[in-house]
Every structure is written in C-alpha cells, then in structure tokens.
C-alpha cells in the first residue's frame, strides 16, 4: 500500500501582515490539528518547509515550528526546494509513514516576504546561480515570466486577451476563498489597463509576494481507521523530479540550454516530466482528474501548465481556456482556489496550500467554489534549481 491519509488541513490567510512567519505556521498547524481531531502531543514527526530569507529560524523550520507549538519530543525534518519546498516536506513525511517509522505527522510551511518582487539575498555569492541571474542578467522573476509569455505568443499564437482571461477566471474563483489575499473580480478591460510590468504581462497578470501559512496532518491508513476515519482523502502519489539532460528549454537561473547536438533530447521536457512521474506512480492519468491546482506565477504560465499536466496537447491551452473547460463548472477546473494570482507567493507554504485546496474539494467542503463530485485532484509546481513537485490526491 502506497497511500497515506490526509486527516487535517489548515491555513493562515494570505496577505501582507508584517509579522514573523512562525506565527502564520502556528495558526495553520493549530487549524490542521483541530480539523484532524489530533492532539499536538500525539504528533510523532514535524516536517517543515524552509523559509530562507528571514535569518536563522528559517533554516531549521521543522524544529522552529515544533518549539513554537511546544516541545513534546517529536522528530523533525526540514526541506528546502524553493517553491516546491512544501511538497518536498510532504514527501518526507509520507516516506516515514510508509516506511513504518511513524504513524502521524505534521507538515507545515509559512513565509513573510519583503516588499515588492522577490530579490536575491544581500552579499557577493558568485557560486549561487540565482544571484548570478539577478546580478549578471538583471533578470527578475517578472522578466523571466514575460519571456515565457512571449514564447507562447510566438509558438502558439497566444494573445494578450488570452492571458487576461486567465486572470479574470482566477479572480472570479478567488472571490469566495476566505484565505485568498485578493478577493475581487476583474474584467479584461481592467487587466488591460493595469501597468505593464514585463511585456506582454501587466500588473494584474503576475503574482504578488505575500505572507501566509499552510499545514497538513497526514497519517497511515491504519491510524486513520483507528481514529474513526474510514474513508479519508488519500495521497496517491508524489513526484519530486529533476530535469533530464539535455534540458533543451532554457530555465532560469540557467544561462543557456544544454546542447542536444550530440545527445538525443529526452522523451519529455522537465515540466512535462513532473506530472508524468506522479501519473506513473499512481496509475492515474490526466483523463481521471476532476480538478487541478497549478503554479500560475503568471497568467501565461498557467496556460503552459495545462499542457504540461496533459489536459490538452501542446498549443491547445487557449482553446481549453476559451471553451470554459478550466473554470468551475467546466470539464476540468484549474485553480479553483484563485491560484497565485489571488494569493501571491508565500514560497514554503504554497505547495502545501495547493494540497489543502484539493482536499477541501474532495471532502465536499470548498463552499461556493466547490467542484461538484470531485474525486481526484492534482497539484503541480516548480522550484528554482531543478525542483519539480506534483501531488495526486483521491477520495
């Protein structure tokens, strides 16, 4: 058996609160514990997703949260995988449960972000590729996202109107999400009137930086049954893959593509391989999905993810969007939470928050944004330095 149970989910609302990230994680953890009806003293393992911009406590996130919740002897681990940190921490907890090393674990991540778009840490670090891409290329995150948007326009004929419709859809989804930072519908005209940030992407089409936290209580199926939960949401698979050589599509902070002149290109590119690995492990395919939470750093990137996770063929994402298939009530709703466009980035928490959202839908507890009859959902994102993550959940 490779499934584990999701007993509890919890979040601290996203926003710009200006407090220590640990506070947000503690709120999310208490919410997840209450949701699971598990006493903190019974938790055997704490897996923290690391925050790296806030000094020493961020480097020992597992122990930081264990201390803040009250020392009780639990084992700890900490994971850093940039935006994939939350799923990596979840994978660590799942592995220990499946290995019989513990029965119940807390997975938690939280962040306090600086004002404006994310920037490199201070100091001279020429061996850090992320520092290099900022300092040598001047390539901030929006620059990167704008390049991908231009690529999509050149290759597949995407238009600024297509990108704007993604924002309109996700803003509409986020209105009813109490944890979202931005809870206001927007029109295509309002998107088009917002300031240009990185051509062709405007301010309303790129995600903000936010404070927030998310947490999960997961357990073995035996533990769940012993505590009266006979039909839990289950984690069917997690993938945390890296690229395969040669990586023929430039992916910053790399400065160039690997040459495929003398080496055949891999069967799948990096982003295509992330969900594929989870599908292979679970025996579930894209045709089985009822909803998905994807990593919409920009509206254009959401369209790329439709293809990367197999919802449609390459170049057909705009057709899927414009047919209404990816809105709530459509064939395969994407980002019913409102996505990062409604939340903003709280880096260590966002992959965990994606899992929270899918779990609420599979339990029929998503309120006005509920995807009716949802039984299978997928989350996917990508972190810097070759961290991919995908989680498949089922009911």
C-alpha positions in Angstrom: 0.0 0.0 0.0 1.4 3.4 -1.0 -1.5 5.6 0.1 -1.5 7.8 3.2 -4.4 9.7 4.7 -4.9 13.4 4.8 -6.6 13.8 8.2 -6.4 17.6 8.6 -5.8 20.7 6.6 -5.3 24.3 7.8 -4.2 27.7 6.6 -3.4 31.2 7.7 -4.9 33.7 5.3 -2.5 35.2 2.7 -1.8 39.0 2.9 0.9 41.4 4.0 0.7 41.0 7.7 4.3 42.0 8.6 4.8 39.5 11.4 7.2 36.6 11.9 6.5 33.7 9.6 6.4 31.3 12.5 3.1 32.9 13.7 1.4 32.0 10.4 2.7 28.5 10.6 1.4 28.0 14.1 -2.0 29.3 13.2 -2.1 26.9 10.2 -0.9 24.0 12.3 -3.5 24.5 15.0 -6.2 24.6 12.3 -4.9 21.4 10.8 -4.8 19.7 14.2 -8.3 20.7 15.0 -9.5 19.6 11.6 -7.9 16.2 12.1 -9.1 16.0 15.8 -5.5 15.1 16.7 -3.8 16.3 19.8 -0.5 18.1 19.2 1.2 15.8 21.8 0.3 12.8 19.6 2.2 14.1 16.5 5.3 12.0 16.0 7.0 13.9 13.2 7.1 17.6 12.1 8.3 18.2 8.6 8.9 21.9 7.9 9.2 23.7 4.6 12.0 26.2 5.0 11.9 29.9 4.7 15.3 31.2 3.6 15.0 35.0 3.8 14.4 35.6 7.4 17.5 34.6 9.3 18.5 31.6 11.4 15.0 30.3 12.3 14.1 29.8 8.7 17.0 27.3 8.2 15.6 24.9 10.9 11.9 25.2 10.1 10.9 21.8 11.4 12.4 22.5 14.9 11.2 26.1 14.8 7.6 25.1 14.4 8.0 22.2 17.0 9.3 24.7 19.5 6.6 27.3 18.8 3.9 24.6 19.2 5.5 23.4 22.4 8.4 20.9 22.7 6.9 17.4 23.1 9.7 15.2 21.7 8.5 14.8 18.1 11.1 14.0 15.4 11.7 16.8 12.9 13.0 17.4 9.4 13.4 20.5 7.2 13.1 20.7 3.5 14.2 23.4 1.1 13.3 23.2 -2.6 12.3 26.8 -3.3 8.6 26.9 -4.4 8.5 23.1 -4.2 9.5 23.1 -0.6 6.1 22.2 0.7 5.6 19.2 -1.5 9.2 18.0 -0.6 8.4 18.3 3.1 5.2 16.3 2.5 7.1 13.7 0.6 9.5 13.3 3.6 6.6 12.8 6.0 4.9 10.4 3.6 8.0 8.3 3.2 8.4 7.9 7.0 4.8 6.8 7.4 5.0 4.3 4.5 8.3 3.1 6.0 6.7 2.3 9.3 8.8 4.9 11.2 5.8 6.9 12.4 2.0 6.9 12.2 1.0 10.6 12.2 2.9 13.7 11.0 2.5 17.5 10.7 3.7 19.2 7.5 3.9 23.0 7.8 5.3 25.9 5.8 5.0 29.7 6.2 6.6 32.8 4.9 7.0 36.5 5.5 8.0 38.2 2.2 9.8 41.5 1.5 8.0 44.4 -0.2 7.9 44.1 -4.0 9.1 41.3 -6.1 11.5 38.7 -4.7 15.2 39.7 -5.0 18.5 38.0 -4.2 19.9 37.9 -0.7 22.5 40.5 0.1 26.2 39.8 -0.3 28.6 38.6 -3.0 27.7 35.0 -3.9 29.1 34.2 -7.4 28.5 30.5 -6.9 24.8 31.0 -6.5 23.0 30.7 -9.9 20.0 32.6 -8.6 22.3 35.5 -7.5 24.0 35.4 -10.9 20.8 35.6 -12.9 19.8 38.7 -11.0 23.2 40.4 -10.9 24.6 39.5 -14.3 21.4 39.2 -16.4 19.2 41.6 -14.5 16.5 39.0 -14.9 14.0 39.5 -12.1 11.1 37.0 -11.8 8.7 39.1 -13.9 11.4 39.3 -16.6 11.5 35.5 -16.7 7.7 35.2 -16.8 7.5 37.7 -19.6 9.9 35.7 -21.7 7.8 32.6 -21.4 4.7 34.6 -22.3 6.5 35.9 -25.5 7.5 32.4 -26.3 3.9 31.2 -26.1 2.7 34.0 -28.3 5.4 33.3 -30.9 4.9 29.5 -30.9 1.2 29.1 -30.4 -0.4 32.4 -31.3 -1.5 33.2 -27.8 -2.8 36.8 -27.4 -2.8 39.3 -24.5 -6.6 38.7 -24.4 -6.0 35.0 -23.7 -3.7 35.9 -20.8 -6.2 38.4 -19.4 -8.9 35.7 -19.4 -6.9 33.5 -17.1 -6.8 36.4 -14.6 -10.5 37.0 -15.0 -11.2 33.3 -14.3 -8.9 33.0 -11.3 -10.1 36.3 -9.8 -13.7 35.0 -10.0 -12.7 31.8 -8.3 -10.8 33.6 -5.5 -13.7 35.8 -4.5 -15.3 33.1 -2.3 -12.0 31.9 -0.9 -11.6 33.2 2.7 -7.8 32.5 2.6 -7.1 34.5 -0.6 -5.4 37.9 -0.4 -7.2 39.4 -3.4 -11.0 38.7 -3.4 -12.3 40.9 -6.2 -13.5 40.1 -9.7 -11.8 41.9 -12.5 -12.6 42.5 -16.2 -10.5 42.0 -19.2 -10.5 45.8 -19.6 -9.2 46.3 -16.1 -6.4 43.8 -16.8 -5.5 45.6 -20.0 -5.5 49.0 -18.2 -3.1 47.8 -15.4 0.5 48.9 -15.7 2.9 46.9 -17.9 5.4 45.0 -15.9 7.2 42.7 -18.3 5.8 42.9 -21.9 3.3 41.4 -22.5 2.4 40.8 -18.9 0.7 43.5 -16.9 0.5 44.0 -13.2 -2.7 42.0 -12.7 -1.2 39.1 -14.6 1.8 38.4 -12.4 1.6 37.2 -8.8 2.5 39.3 -5.8 4.6 38.4 -2.8 2.6 37.5 0.3 2.7 36.4 3.9 0.8 33.2 4.7 1.0 29.7 6.1 -0.4 26.2 5.4 -0.3 22.9 7.2 -1.4 19.2 6.9 -1.8 16.3 9.3 -1.2 13.1 7.5 -1.2 9.5 8.8 -1.1 5.9 7.9 -4.5 4.4 6.8 -4.4 2.2 9.9 -4.0 5.2 12.2 -6.9 6.9 10.4 -9.2 3.9 10.8 -8.3 3.6 14.5 -9.4 7.2 14.9 -12.7 6.6 13.2 -11.8 7.9 9.7 -12.7 5.1 7.3 -12.8 7.0 4.0 -10.1 9.7 4.1 -8.7 11.8 1.3 -5.6 9.9 0.3 -2.3 10.9 -1.2 -1.9 8.5 -4.2 1.5 9.8 -5.4 4.1 12.5 -5.1 6.8 13.2 -7.6 9.8 15.4 -6.9 11.7 15.0 -10.2 14.6 17.0 -11.6 15.4 17.8 -15.3 16.9 15.2 -17.7 20.0 16.0 -19.8 19.9 17.7 -22.2 17.4 20.3 -21.0 16.7 21.9 -24.3 14.4 24.7 -23.0 16.2 27.4 -21.0 15.0 27.5 -17.5 16.5 30.4 -15.4 18.7 30.7 -13.5 20.5 28.6 -16.1 22.1 30.9 -18.7 21.9 28.6 -21.7 20.3 25.4 -22.8 22.2 22.1 -22.8 23.3 21.2 -26.3 21.3 18.4 -27.9 23.6 18.4 -31.0 25.4 15.2 -29.9 22.8 13.8 -27.5 19.2 13.0 -28.2 16.7 15.1 -26.4 14.8 13.3 -23.5 11.4 11.9 -24.2 9.9 14.6 -22.0 10.9 18.0 -21.0 11.3 18.9 -17.4 7.9 20.3 -16.7 6.1 17.6 -18.7 8.0 15.0 -16.6 6.8 16.3 -13.2 3.2 15.2 -13.5 4.1 12.2 -15.7 6.1 10.7 -12.8 3.2 11.1 -10.5 0.8 9.6 -13.0 3.1 6.6 -13.4 3.3 6.0 -9.7 -0.4 6.3 -9.0 -1.9 4.6 -12.1 -4.0 7.7 -12.5 -3.9 9.8 -15.7 -4.9 13.3 -16.8 -8.2 11.9 -18.0 -9.1 10.9 -14.4 -8.7 14.3 -12.9 -11.6 16.3 -11.6 -9.6 19.5 -10.8 -6.0 20.8 -10.6 -4.1 23.4 -8.8 -1.2 24.7 -10.9 1.6 27.1 -10.4 0.4 30.3 -12.0 3.3 32.7 -11.4 1.8 34.5 -14.4 -1.3 34.0 -16.4 0.7 32.8 -19.4 2.4 30.1 -17.3 -1.0 28.7 -16.2 -1.6 28.0 -19.9 1.7 26.2 -20.2 0.8 24.0 -17.2 -2.4 22.8 -18.9 -0.2 21.2 -21.5 2.5 20.1 -19.1 0.0 18.0 -17.0 -1.7 16.5 -20.0 -5.0 18.4 -20.0 -4.6 19.1 -23.7 -2.0 18.8 -26.5 0.8 21.4 -26.9 -0.6 24.6 -28.3 -4.2 23.9 -27.4 -4.3 25.5 -23.9 -6.0 28.7 -25.2 -8.8 26.6 -26.8 -9.3 24.8 -23.4 -9.5 28.1 -21.6 -11.8 29.9 -24.0 -14.2 27.0 -24.1 -14.7 27.4 -20.4 -13.3 24.0 -19.6 -11.0 25.2 -16.8 -13.5 27.3 -14.9 -15.6 26.0 -12.0 -18.4 24.2 -13.7 -16.3 23.3 -16.7 -14.8 19.9 -17.6 -11.6 20.3 -15.6 -11.5 23.3 -13.3 -8.0 24.7 -12.8 -7.1 26.8 -9.8 -10.5 26.9 -8.1 -8.7 28.4 -5.2 -8.0 31.5 -7.2 -4.3 30.4 -7.7 -1.3 32.5 -7.0 -3.0 35.4 -8.8 -5.4 35.6 -5.9 -2.9 34.6 -3.2 0.6 35.7 -4.1 3.7 33.8 -3.3 4.4 32.6 0.2 7.1 30.3 -1.0 7.4 27.4 1.5 3.6 27.3 2.1 2.2 27.4 -1.4 2.6 23.7 -2.4 1.0 22.8 0.9 -1.8 25.2 0.3 -2.5 23.6 -3.1 -2.9 20.2 -1.3 -5.3 21.9 1.3 -7.4 23.2 -1.6 -7.7 19.8 -3.3 -8.5 18.1 0.0 -11.4 20.5 0.7 -12.9 19.8 -2.7 -12.5 16.0 -2.4 -14.3 16.3 1.0 -17.0 18.5 -0.4 -16.1 21.3 1.9 -15.0 24.1 -0.6 -18.1 26.1 -0.2 -19.1 28.4 -3.1 -16.1 27.3 -5.2 -16.8 23.6 -4.8 -16.1 21.4 -7.8 -19.1 19.1 -7.7 -18.4 15.3 -7.4 -14.6 15.8 -7.2 -12.8 12.5 -6.5 -9.3 13.0 -8.0 -7.2 16.1 -7.9 -3.6 17.1 -8.8 -1.2 19.8 -7.7 1.9 20.8 -9.6 4.7 23.4 -9.2 8.3 24.1 -9.9 11.0 25.5 -7.7 14.3 27.0 -8.7 17.4 24.8 -9.2 15.5 22.0 -10.7 12.9 21.2 -8.1 9.7 19.8 -9.6 6.7 18.6 -7.5 3.4 17.1 -8.1 0.9 15.6 -5.7 -2.1 13.4 -6.7 -5.0 13.1 -4.2 -8.0 10.8 -4.4 -11.1 10.1 -2.4 
